[in-house]
Amino acid sequence: MSGPLTYEWVRISTVRSTWALMLVGALVPAALVLFVTWLVNSAEDFQGGPPEGATAGFAGFLPLVAAILCTIGAASFGQEYRHGLIRITLSTYPRRSRVFAAKTIMVVLVVILAAILAIACIVVANALGPAIAGKGLVWDTTALGPPGLRGVIYVVIFVLMAFALTALTRNQPLGIIVPVVLAVLVEPIIQTVALVQEWTWIDWVLPFTGATAGVGADGLEAWGHLGVFFLWFLVLAIPAWVLFLRRDA
Amino acid sequence: MAITAQGLGKSFGSVRAVDDLSFEVPEGVVTGFLGPNGAGKSTTMRLMLGLDRGQGRTLFDGKPLIDHPHASEVVGTHLDARPFLPGRTARDHLRMLATDARLPESRIDEVLAMVGLTDVANKRPKGFSLGMAQRLGLAGAVLANPRALMLDEPANGLDPQSIQWLREFLRSYAAAGNAVLVSSHLLSEMQVMAQHVVVIARGRLVADGTVDDLVSERSDVLVRSDDPARLAEALRASGADVEREGDDGLAVTGMSTDDVGRVAFGAGVALRELARRRASLEETFMELTGDSQEFAFAPGESA
């Protein structure tokens, strides 16, 4: 198994876009947080929050982080099929389950690193926003506890959805677009309808909405939402794996 | 190490692309894999490597590829013209392939120098010409010094000097005891490169043997004389197949030049010309594959 893992590490680390996406995934949300916290703390009629200033939290920006990092997950299979590399990969490592596992593990490890970097940048931006507005550094320490851990898990599963969808469809753009459109467009519409219909259970069914809620929730409910999110990933990943074993390369 | 393909088969919908195909790629010689467009050569190679799913099995040194601990040391492949990510440097591409056999950087430098890509080793191959891309593909195939090579049209895009280099390289690689399977449309090139050929048409085996045997079967003897009718009668009586060629010529098959000369002497016929005509691999190929080309030009049509 060390061979396919090393292969995947060289594959993923020798593509400039991997590092570029990690940077963009960390800096763009952080820049937005910085702008929002500066704006809020600079407002003359700002009344709320602790006296030393207001922070924007970090959970609300995680979908943006995940959407940017989706490309890393989708490219894992997408680039290989697009450029015919999958034949070289499977000639070098004919055991397909090991290739699938190595890809999954390497995407998880790289995205954990990227998510920690992104959350750290958001925490720093949260602190700097009030400081720039003249209210001093404000450290939002919630990200250091279980919410931070859940945030990392949320981003990882989000990216794994793109990974599995691309493996299933062998179409990289589709693998990136579908999770983002579901999270940003489709689920909010369903949620609105559910609100009217009073379907209180809907957050437990919708993968992205439930997972976003899970990051900010407490205790078992929070982990339950992430568990449902992970089950949705399995719904995509299991057929993707089975088809990867059976299909022509 | 020999490669043995047994009962390979593959269908795409209702089309039978490869049908019960069995052959052997012996060690020590270059085996040419020939067939018209759409004959199933690339599909067969992918089936042999387990890349396409179908019927049959292929044994490398008596075992399926999947049962060897390090596949890259068993068979090196070059199946696509540009098998790399345009944004990854040539060196990084090879570093990736070197992971299976845990090869050192020095081996990467060695193969880059061998294919003449040292100067562009750290460049991204998106600007590579087809010839440079083929060289990088070949470098990847031989990186782990495998005991077998499977190359699909490796000479495409190469200049004459590079083709000559490729020919000599593959012959010496095979001569070292390795099995080399090369598909190509360049029949004149295959005639000088390959010692053994496997010819398929419409997914079925039509010939499998040494180039000399295949070509010899389709060679004949041209003999010209003052009395071709009498000579033809004498040759037929001796068991040869004879066809008239021009006013004074005969095309004789199934008999050597020496025997034709002896029969003519015995019949008292004076000869003006006696020569063995060796068929080219191209002529042999055309005769073997006949009208089985999948996507042929319509006869007589031109731009």
Contacts between the chains, C-beta under 8 A, distances in Angstrom:
chain1	res1	chain2	res2	distance
A	3	B	70	7.8
A	3	B	99	5.7
A	3	B	100	5.0
A	6	B	99	4.3
A	7	B	96	5.9
A	7	B	99	4.4
A	7	B	100	7.1
A	10	B	92	6.9
A	10	B	95	5.4
A	10	B	96	4.4
A	10	B	99	6.1
A	11	B	96	5.5
A	14	B	88	5.1
A	14	B	89	7.3
A	14	B	92	3.9
A	14	B	95	7.2
A	14	B	96	7.0
A	15	B	85	6.8
A	15	B	87	6.2
A	15	B	88	6.1
A	16	B	87	6.3
A	17	B	87	7.3
A	79	B	85	6.0
A	83	B	82	7.4
A	83	B	83	7.6
A	83	B	84	6.8
A	83	B	85	5.4
A	83	B	86	7.2
A	84	B	80	4.4
A	84	B	82	7.3
A	84	B	83	5.5
A	85	B	83	6.4
A	85	B	84	6.9
A	85	B	85	6.4
A	87	B	46	7.2
A	87	B	49	7.8
A	87	B	51	5.4
A	87	B	77	7.5
A	87	B	79	5.6
A	87	B	80	6.6
A	87	B	83	7.0
A	88	B	77	7.2
A	88	B	83	5.3
A	88	B	97	6.9
A	88	B	140	6.9
A	90	B	49	7.7
A	90	B	50	7.3
A	90	B	51	5.7
A	91	B	49	5.4
A	91	B	51	6.9
A	91	B	71	6.6
A	91	B	72	7.8
A	91	B	75	7.2
A	91	B	77	4.6
A	91	B	79	7.9
A	92	B	71	6.0
A	92	B	72	5.1
A	92	B	97	6.1
A	92	B	99	7.9
A	92	B	100	5.1
A	93	B	71	6.8
A	93	B	100	6.7
A	94	B	49	7.6
A	94	B	50	5.4
A	94	B	65	5.2
A	94	B	66	4.4
A	94	B	71	5.4
A	95	B	66	6.2
A	246	B	53	6.2
A	247	B	53	7.0
A	248	B	46	7.1
A	248	B	51	6.8
A	248	B	52	4.3
A	248	B	53	5.8
A	249	B	46	7.1
A	249	B	51	4.0
A	249	B	52	7.0
